[in-house]
Amino acid sequence: MFNPATATYAEYYLKPFNAVATSLAVEAIASPVHDTSELESVIATHAREPNVGLIVMPDTFNDAHRAEITSLAARYRLPAVCPFRFYAKVGCLPSYGNEAIDNFRRAAQYADRILKGEKPSDLPVQAPVTFVLTINLKTAKALGLDVPAQLQQRADEVIE
């Protein structure tokens, strides 16, 4: 699920996602959502299908509406995988994504280098280096799902 207006990079996520889904014999369905009025219908439509889950793409629209998205997923008993820890805090089943605070710290170091005279074009491109897996066991229990102990042990944070 993504908003095309705020996730203009969606195709970069969808191409590898579709390739992996095909290799696993799973159908991937892109679900563009243009505004909040479409959230419930998209989630309800997916929830009517058997063996379905929701993957929430990182985008500012989804970030701003994370509480509503996770609440609707819970209401329709739809497991949702989300991109950041703050989604799991409000009810997403697991979240896995880069750690925003680490990115901000490294951005500050970049700004410091520029302010000290380095040319931005001479600085290397930065990519996230810290990724966090958070599992919400309350959500798993509400969905009647068991999270394997090995996965819980690998998680950076488990919400009970």
CORSULKA-V809107 format. One record per backbone hydrogen bond with DSSP energy under -1.0 kcal/mol. CO is the residue of the C=O (numbers start at 1). NH is the residue of the N-H. Records with the same first field share a line. If there is no record, write none. Layout:
# CORSULKA-V809107
CO=NH + NH
This chain:
# CORSULKA-V809107
1=57
2=33
3=7
7=10
9=12
10=14
11=15
13=17
14=18
15=19
16=20
17=21
18=22
19=23
20=24
21=26
22=25
31=2
35=38
36=39
38=42
39=43
40=44
41=45
42=46
43=47
44=48
46=49
54=81
59=63
60=64
61=65
63=66
65=69
66=70
67=71
68=72
69=73
70=74
71=75
72=76
73=78
74=77
79=54
80=93
81=56
82=96
84=87 + 88
85=89
87=90 + 92
88=91
93=136
94=82
95=134
97=132
99=103
100=104
101=105
102=106
103=107
104=108
105=109
106=110
107=111
108=112
109=113
110=114
111=115
112=116
113=118
114=117
119=122
120=123
130=99
132=97
133=156 + 157
134=95
135=159
136=140
137=141
138=142
139=143
140=145
141=144
148=152
149=153
150=154
151=155
157=135
159=137
